[in-house]
Amino acid sequence: MQTEWEAGSRRIKEQDAWAKEIFPTTHERLKQAAAAMSPGTPAQPFIDALTELAAPGRGGCLSRRCGNLS
């Protein structure tokens, strides 16, 4: 049981490190794609919500364990 917990903890730490490494590039691509959309597009509410959800001030964590998703 202890070994399983340790392995799970290690996987979570690895996933968090990967996310912190890739987040800045991914967020920049999201901002560029959002800026390229035509004003008034029907997808604008979705684009705004996604951009806000993924904002760096939110910590860049989109997993349930961070509390950003229910």
N, C-alpha and C positions, 0 to 999 in steps of 0.2 A: 504494500500500500504506500509506504513512504517513498519508494522508488518511483511509483507512478506520479506522486505529487511533485517530486523533484523534476521529473521529466516534463511534466505539464508546466511547471514554473519556468523551466529553461526555454520551452517553446514560446511561451508568452513573452519572455525577455527578448528572444530572437525576433519575434514578429514586431515588437515595439521598436527595436533598433532598426529593422528594415523600413518600417513606416516613417520613422524620423528621418531616415536617409533620403527616401524617395519623395516625401511630402513637398518640399519646396519646388521641385521641378514640376510635379503634377499640378500643384496649385497655380503655378505660372501658366501652364498650358490651359488650365480651366479659365483663367482670367483672359487670356488671349482669345480663346474660342468664344467667350461671352461677349467680348468687345467686337468681335467680327459679325455678330448677329445683327440683322436689320432691326431698327427700332420698331416697336409695335408688333413684333412677331408674336403669334399666339403662344409660343413657348416661353415668353418673357417671365411669367411668374415662376415657372420651374427653374429657369436659369438663375433668377434672383435668389430663390430659395437654396439652390445647390451652392451657389457662390457664397452665400451667408453661412451655410452649414459647414463648408470646408474652409472658412476663414481662419487664418493663423491664430487669431485671438481665442479661438475655441480649442486650441491645443492640437489641432490636426488629427484628433482621434475620433474615428467614426465607428467605434465598436460599442457594443452594449455595455461592456465592463467600464467604459469611461463615462457612461451616463448620457452620452450625446444621442443615443438612439434608444427608443423604448422597446 
